[in-house]
Amino acid sequence: MSGPDLFNVSSYDYELPGELIAQNPADPRDSSRLMVLDRQDGRIRHSVFSSLGDFLAPGDLLVLNDTKVIPARLHGTKKPGGAKIEILLLKGLNPRWNEWEALVKPGKKVSPGTEIILADGTEIRVGERLGEGLRTVSFPEGTNVLPLLERIGETPLPPYINRSTAPRSSYQTVFARKDGSAAAPTASLHFTDALLENLRKEKGIRTAWLTLHVGLGTFRPVKCTDIREHIIHEEFCVLPAESKEIIGETKRSGGKVIAAGTTVARTLESLANNEGELESGSRNTRLFIYPGYRYKIIDGLITNFHLPKSSLLMLVAAFAGYDFIMKAYSEAVAGKYRFFSFGDAMFIR
């Protein structure tokens, strides 16, 4: 009897009771549950995130994404006519941040050149269609865009978080520094300053930083029957030279490189050549990782529990092994783990 077709999207479906979709984060952040998958012995262990250090060794390296979620959702009215329009800014297209790639709803009623009046009176212009429902959106020259977003923008929580009472700061990592994401790198929402300090001082765990600004790919399910036909939305990422050196030192000394989240995994794998050597610098990536992919850099992965048929579930299946990850998800459902962005965590080692 043959196994599942790992290129068929239906192989990544699973039943999830709605009540397991977390609407609010754990408080404190590191009190969330932690499922630990050991690829060596095939065991699944159950712990709490604050005990992450118990599963790491001195000299291991934790690589973290320092991106910061911006209040990227805007509401305005169409000029003329006054129809209500919603804009979700996804990726800045120039250093001045006055031109963006965005989702515009309802997009079919907004032709290129349409002006939208925002809540503070700023008039922005909707430009060309980019495909996949995307548009360009331009702010007037001289607009200080980030302060404007802080005044009138909304943090764009994923659509499955629809009953949250958490403050906006809950959807931001404690180490967020670089403005630019439309969504949080959610595996890192579990970290607290105290836990990071403990990992460094008590456990001898080093840290390194990179940036990937999370965009549309986080919200988009894989709709192709053959997953190889799916195209990941392009995202901007940066690996500093210092982080590249720390990763190289860790590898040479026998330590393990642990990616805190799928965004970190994608960045490191995107910046690695076929010989497994990293290149520092910046680039746009649309790397799609699914079973059959051979990881070049990471030795461990901290992640949340992902949506059925999502590219992120395929990424973790490529790392842990399809059968192992689907067994773990079945166990998580049975054990009433909390799922998705505000949910519990998994550590694959």
C-alpha angles and dihedrals in degrees: 000000000000123000129237121303101251091200093056114092092218089068088071096054123108138168115258123181109228093233090067092064102102114232096182132029125250115270114248094030096232093052090083118114120264124209112199119206116196111202092193100059100016093237126146116211130187123221142133126271093244087065093057090117090065088070097046131075130222108272095032116131126226112204114202135191111231096193118136126219112236125207088258102164115092133181125207146146129255118250113250112019102030097241112163115252130187121206126193112194111214111169134007111235099199139027092256090059091223094119123055145177104236148165112242121196125233084019097171091065095051112079122196111282095031115144121221122200112217126211093268094048096260111145116217127185126228111218139184127343112253100188128255088065092296127138138182115248123194130200120206115273111270095028113142092221105186095054088047090054091049089055102045108007129100128220104250105231114192114268093249090063098075104137102045122144093182120121119251090255090067089070091058129078118241089242099046109142113145115072116223117084127117089197137026125257086243101195087067094054087085095065122098127192089246093053092049090049091049092049090052100042104030102029102032093235115157124212133214131183138223136160131233117167105218114228143164097322090076091063100038121092121210105258100174115100088220104051091207088074093059117108118210116223111252117256132187118240138177132197112191118221090240091058091048089055093049091050090050092049091050092052093048093050094050097253123138125248109225118196113213097214141345091278090062092045092051093047095050093044091046091054096047123096125218091272091057095253118141126228119206121219136066136300144151113257134196095169110159113201119197136149111309092043115121112219114226105185118018125079098181138021132207111199145151127242109277137214121273113267092012126142088235092059088051090051093054091044088056090054102040098030123261098258093045094050094047090049089051092050091050089051091047092054092047090048092048096240114176114252140217131002100347093030137100128295141245129206116201113194 
